[in-house]
Amino acid sequence: MELKRRTLVKTITWRFIAVFITMGAVYIYNQDVKESVIVSLMANGLKMILYYMHERIWLRIKFGMIRPDYEI
């Protein structure tokens, strides 16, 4: 089980890294800083929302999960 807050923090930290990767790739392609920032923020904002939803859905799927023998 994972708290929604943990999923959200994981989502934000990963997207922070991904923003710079995307920004660098777009800049290498078009040499335009402003466009690189805009494309990167738009794409990664959408990806952050979709990643969060993806993680929450997977937490409901029992495939590959092991139930602990103890209660926390």
C-alpha distances in whole Angstrom, upper triangle without the diagonal:
4,7,10,12,10,11,14,15,14,16,19,20,20,22,24,25,26,28,30,30,31,34,35,36,37,39,41,41,43,44,43,41,41,40,37,36,36,34,32,30,31,29,26,25,25,23,21,20,20,17,15,15,15,12,10,12,11,7,9,11,11,14,13,10,11,10,10,14,13,11,11
4,6,8,7,7,10,11,11,13,16,16,17,19,21,22,23,25,27,27,28,31,32,33,34,36,38,39,40,41,40,38,37,37,34,32,32,31,29,27,27,26,23,22,22,20,18,17,17,15,12,13,13,10,9,12,11,8,11,13,13,16,15,12,14,13,14,17,16,14,13
4,5,5,7,9,10,11,13,15,16,17,19,20,22,23,24,27,28,28,30,32,33,34,36,38,39,40,41,40,37,36,36,34,31,31,31,28,26,27,26,23,21,22,20,17,16,17,15,12,13,14,11,10,13,13,10,13,15,16,19,19,16,17,16,17,20,18,16,14
4,5,5,6,9,10,10,12,14,15,16,18,20,21,22,25,26,26,28,30,31,32,34,36,36,38,38,37,34,34,33,31,29,28,28,25,23,23,23,20,18,18,17,14,13,14,13,9,10,12,10,8,11,12,10,13,16,17,20,20,18,20,19,20,23,22,19,17
4,5,5,6,9,10,11,12,14,15,16,19,20,21,23,25,25,27,29,30,31,33,35,36,37,37,36,33,32,32,30,27,27,27,24,22,23,22,19,18,19,18,14,14,16,14,10,13,15,12,11,15,16,14,16,19,21,23,23,20,22,21,21,25,23,21,18
4,5,5,6,8,10,11,12,14,15,17,18,20,22,23,24,26,28,29,30,32,34,35,36,36,35,33,32,32,29,27,27,27,24,22,23,22,19,18,19,17,14,14,16,13,10,13,14,11,11,14,14,12,16,18,19,21,20,18,19,19,19,23,21,19,17
4,6,5,6,9,10,11,12,14,16,16,18,21,21,22,24,26,27,28,30,31,32,34,34,33,31,30,30,27,25,25,24,22,20,21,19,16,15,16,14,11,11,12,9,7,9,10,7,8,11,11,10,13,15,17,19,18,17,19,19,20,24,23,21,19
4,5,5,6,9,10,10,12,15,15,16,19,20,20,22,24,25,26,28,30,31,32,32,31,28,28,27,25,23,23,22,19,17,18,17,14,13,14,13,9,9,11,9,7,10,12,9,10,13,14,13,16,19,21,22,22,21,23,23,24,27,26,24,22
4,5,5,6,9,10,11,13,14,15,17,19,20,21,23,25,26,27,29,30,31,32,30,28,27,27,25,22,23,23,19,18,19,18,15,14,16,14,11,12,14,12,10,13,14,12,13,16,17,16,19,21,23,24,23,22,24,24,24,27,26,24,22
4,6,5,6,8,10,11,12,14,16,17,18,20,22,23,24,26,27,29,30,31,30,27,27,27,24,22,23,22,19,17,19,18,14,14,15,13,10,12,13,10,9,12,12,10,12,15,14,14,18,19,21,21,20,19,21,22,23,26,26,24,22
4,6,5,6,9,10,10,12,15,15,16,18,20,21,22,24,26,26,28,28,27,25,25,24,21,19,20,19,16,14,15,14,11,10,12,9,6,8,10,7,6,10,10,9,11,14,14,14,18,19,21,22,21,21,23,24,25,29,28,27,25
4,6,5,6,9,10,10,13,14,15,16,19,20,21,22,24,26,26,27,25,23,22,22,20,17,18,17,14,13,14,14,10,10,12,10,7,10,12,10,9,13,14,13,14,17,18,18,21,23,25,25,25,24,27,28,28,32,31,29,27
4,5,5,7,9,10,12,13,15,16,17,19,20,22,23,25,26,26,25,23,23,23,20,18,19,19,15,14,16,15,12,12,15,13,10,13,15,12,12,16,16,14,16,19,19,19,23,24,26,26,25,24,26,28,28,31,30,29,26
4,5,5,6,9,10,11,12,14,16,17,18,20,21,23,24,25,24,22,22,22,19,17,18,17,14,13,15,13,10,12,13,10,9,12,13,10,11,14,14,13,16,18,17,18,22,22,24,24,23,23,25,27,28,31,31,30,28
4,5,5,6,9,10,10,12,14,15,16,18,20,21,22,22,21,19,19,18,16,14,15,14,10,10,11,10,6,8,10,8,6,10,11,9,11,14,14,14,16,19,19,20,23,24,26,26,25,25,28,30,30,34,34,33,30
4,5,5,7,9,10,11,13,15,16,17,19,20,21,21,20,17,18,18,15,13,14,14,10,10,13,12,8,10,13,11,9,13,15,13,14,17,18,17,19,22,22,23,26,27,29,29,28,28,31,32,32,36,35,34,32
4,6,6,7,9,10,11,13,15,16,17,19,20,20,20,17,19,18,15,14,16,15,11,12,14,13,10,12,15,12,11,15,16,14,15,19,18,18,21,23,22,23,27,27,29,29,28,28,30,32,32,36,36,35,32
4,5,5,6,8,10,10,12,14,15,17,18,19,18,16,17,16,13,12,14,12,9,10,12,10,7,10,12,10,10,13,14,12,14,17,17,17,20,22,21,23,26,26,28,28,27,28,30,32,33,37,37,36,34
4,5,5,6,9,10,11,12,14,15,16,16,16,13,14,13,10,9,10,9,6,7,9,8,6,9,11,10,10,14,15,14,16,19,19,19,22,24,24,25,28,29,31,31,30,31,34,35,36,40,39,38,36
4,5,5,6,9,10,10,12,14,15,15,14,12,13,13,10,9,12,11,8,9,13,12,10,13,15,14,14,17,18,17,19,22,22,22,25,27,27,28,31,32,34,33,32,33,35,37,38,41,41,40,38
4,5,5,6,9,10,11,13,14,15,15,13,15,14,11,11,13,12,9,11,14,12,10,14,15,13,14,18,18,17,19,22,21,21,25,26,25,27,30,30,33,31,31,31,34,36,37,41,41,40,38
4,5,5,6,8,10,11,12,13,13,12,13,11,8,9,11,8,6,9,11,8,8,12,13,12,13,16,17,16,19,21,20,21,24,26,25,28,30,30,33,32,31,32,35,38,39,42,42,42,40
4,6,5,6,9,10,11,11,10,8,10,9,5,6,9,8,5,8,11,10,10,13,15,14,15,18,19,19,21,24,23,24,27,29,29,31,33,34,36,35,35,36,38,41,41,45,45,44,42
4,6,5,6,9,10,10,10,9,12,11,8,9,12,11,9,12,14,13,13,16,18,17,18,22,22,21,24,26,26,26,29,31,30,32,35,35,38,36,36,37,39,42,42,46,46,45,43
4,5,5,6,9,10,11,11,13,12,8,11,13,11,9,13,14,13,13,17,18,16,18,21,21,21,24,26,25,26,29,30,30,32,35,34,37,35,35,36,39,41,42,46,46,46,44
4,5,5,6,8,8,9,10,8,5,9,10,8,8,11,12,11,13,16,17,16,18,21,21,21,24,26,25,27,30,31,31,33,36,36,38,37,37,38,41,43,45,48,48,48,46
4,5,5,5,6,6,9,8,5,9,11,10,10,13,15,14,15,18,20,19,21,24,24,24,27,29,29,30,33,34,34,36,39,39,41,40,40,41,44,46,47,51,51,50,48
4,6,6,9,10,13,11,9,12,15,13,13,16,18,17,18,21,22,21,23,26,26,26,29,31,30,31,34,35,35,37,40,39,42,40,40,41,44,46,47,51,51,51,49
4,6,9,11,13,11,9,13,14,12,13,16,17,16,17,21,21,21,23,26,25,25,29,30,29,31,34,35,35,37,40,39,42,40,40,41,45,47,48,52,52,52,50
4,5,8,10,8,8,12,13,11,13,16,17,16,18,21,22,22,24,26,26,27,30,31,31,33,36,36,37,39,41,41,44,43,43,44,47,49,51,54,55,54,52
4,6,9,9,8,11,13,13,14,17,18,18,19,22,23,23,25,28,28,29,31,33,33,34,37,38,38,41,43,43,46,45,44,45,48,51,52,55,55,55,52
4,6,6,6,9,10,11,12,14,16,16,18,20,22,22,24,26,27,28,30,32,32,33,36,37,38,40,42,43,45,44,44,45,48,50,51,55,55,54,52
4,6,5,6,9,10,10,12,14,15,16,18,20,21,22,24,26,26,28,30,31,32,34,36,36,38,41,41,44,43,43,44,47,48,49,53,53,51,49
4,5,5,6,9,10,11,12,14,15,17,19,20,21,23,25,25,27,29,30,31,33,35,36,38,40,41,44,43,43,44,47,49,49,53,53,51,49
4,5,5,6,8,10,11,12,14,15,17,18,20,22,23,24,26,28,28,30,32,33,34,36,38,39,42,41,42,42,45,47,48,52,52,51,48
4,6,5,6,9,10,11,12,14,16,16,18,20,21,22,24,26,26,27,30,31,32,34,36,37,40,39,39,40,43,45,46,49,49,48,46
4,6,5,6,9,10,10,12,14,15,16,18,20,20,22,24,25,26,28,30,31,32,35,36,39,38,38,39,42,43,44,48,47,46,44
4,5,5,6,8,10,11,13,14,15,17,19,20,21,23,24,26,28,29,30,32,34,35,38,38,38,39,42,43,45,48,48,46,44
4,6,5,6,8,10,11,12,14,16,17,18,20,22,22,24,26,27,28,30,32,33,36,36,36,37,40,42,43,47,47,45,43
4,6,5,6,8,10,10,12,14,15,16,18,20,20,22,24,25,26,28,30,31,34,33,34,34,37,39,40,44,44,42,40
4,6,5,6,9,10,10,12,14,15,16,19,20,21,23,24,25,27,29,30,33,33,34,34,37,38,39,43,43,41,39
4,6,5,6,9,10,11,13,14,16,17,19,20,22,23,25,27,28,30,33,33,33,34,37,38,40,44,43,42,40
4,6,5,6,9,10,11,12,14,16,16,18,20,21,22,24,26,27,30,30,30,31,34,36,38,42,41,40,38
4,5,5,6,9,10,10,12,14,15,16,18,20,20,22,25,25,28,28,28,29,32,34,35,39,38,37,35
4,5,5,7,9,10,11,13,14,16,17,19,20,22,24,25,28,29,29,29,32,34,35,39,38,36,34
4,5,5,6,9,10,11,12,14,16,17,19,20,22,23,27,27,28,28,31,33,34,38,38,36,35
4,5,5,6,8,10,10,12,14,15,16,18,20,21,24,24,25,25,28,30,32,36,36,34,33
4,5,5,6,9,10,11,12,14,15,17,19,20,23,24,24,24,27,28,30,34,33,32,30
4,6,5,6,9,10,11,13,14,16,18,19,23,23,24,24,27,28,30,33,33,31,30
4,5,5,6,9,10,11,12,14,16,17,20,21,22,22,26,27,29,32,33,31,30
4,5,5,6,9,10,11,12,15,16,19,19,19,20,23,24,26,30,30,29,27
4,5,5,6,9,10,11,13,15,18,19,20,19,22,23,24,28,28,26,25
4,5,5,6,9,10,11,13,16,17,19,19,22,23,25,28,28,27,26
4,6,5,6,9,10,11,14,15,16,16,20,21,23,27,27,26,26
4,5,5,6,9,10,13,14,14,14,17,18,20,24,24,23,22
4,5,5,7,9,12,14,15,14,17,18,20,23,23,22,21
4,5,5,7,11,12,14,14,17,18,20,24,24,23,23
4,5,5,8,9,10,10,14,15,18,21,22,22,21
4,6,8,10,11,9,12,13,15,19,19,18,18
4,6,9,11,10,13,13,16,19,20,19,19
4,6,9,8,12,13,16,19,20,20,21
4,6,6,8,9,13,16,18,18,19
4,6,9,11,15,18,20,21,22
4,7,10,13,16,18,19,21
4,7,9,13,15,16,17
4,6,9,12,13,15
4,7,9,10,12
4,5,7,9
4,7,10
4,7
4
